[in-house]
């Protein structure tokens, strides 16, 4: 996931909280690092940015190299990038918050300059931004454990941008398991049929199903595993209008198990 990198000069509220937790489906012991910052654009006015980051990451319960691989991937796909791999969650989160606030100020100050010159160049609310990232473990099946990164950003307009990105880790190696790693060769057509068959039941309101852009859906590589089965996640606008939000389609194990490899071959992160 490529995140918009945005850093502070005037921070009104900042809190960093570290605590120990544990996923219910695995022996991994985890911690959560959380930081919330609200930074005003200037000394006057109420324009500000709110930045919230909350990441769960492993600390024990696997070999050190496995812990490191998983942590680097979590950082790289949530608040960093895979070019400069790091495993220090606190440092990277703090850097991300700083960069985000700094970019907000730089961008909005330019918008103010344009508004002053053109008088009608900025919509109301354009100078109040939000940036939210949360990552957490969610669901496990055999040697695979799912990790979800939820990201939301608003920098003006009718609504913000949001989405969920899922990583599936091999708990024995710490490597990521991709879709092609997880399913047998030639899985695409059968998987698509299963997803399409279970799409309607993903909605409580039947009219939501009718408003989809497409009903014969294909896999998008964004999947998670749990005790219920394999769940594919589709972001707003991917297969339906923004009003439907994130769409989750679950295929039970008794159906999808036939196209899952017994021992998926994982790739190095």
Buried (B, 14 or more C-beta within 10 A) or exposed (E): BEBEBBBBEEBEEBEBEEEEBEBEBBEBBBBBBBBBBBBBBBEEEEBBBBBBBBBBBBBEBBEEEBBBBBBBBBBBBBBBBEEEBBBEBEEBBBBBBBBBBBBBBEBBEEBBEEBEEEEEEBEEEBBBBBBBBBBBBBBBBEBBBBBBBBBBBBBBEEEBBBBBBBBBBBBEBBBBBBBBBBBEEEBBEBBBEBBBEBBBEBBEEEEBBEEBEEEEBBBBEBBBBBEEBBBBBBBBEBBBEEEBEBBEBBBEBEBBEEBBBEEBEBEEB
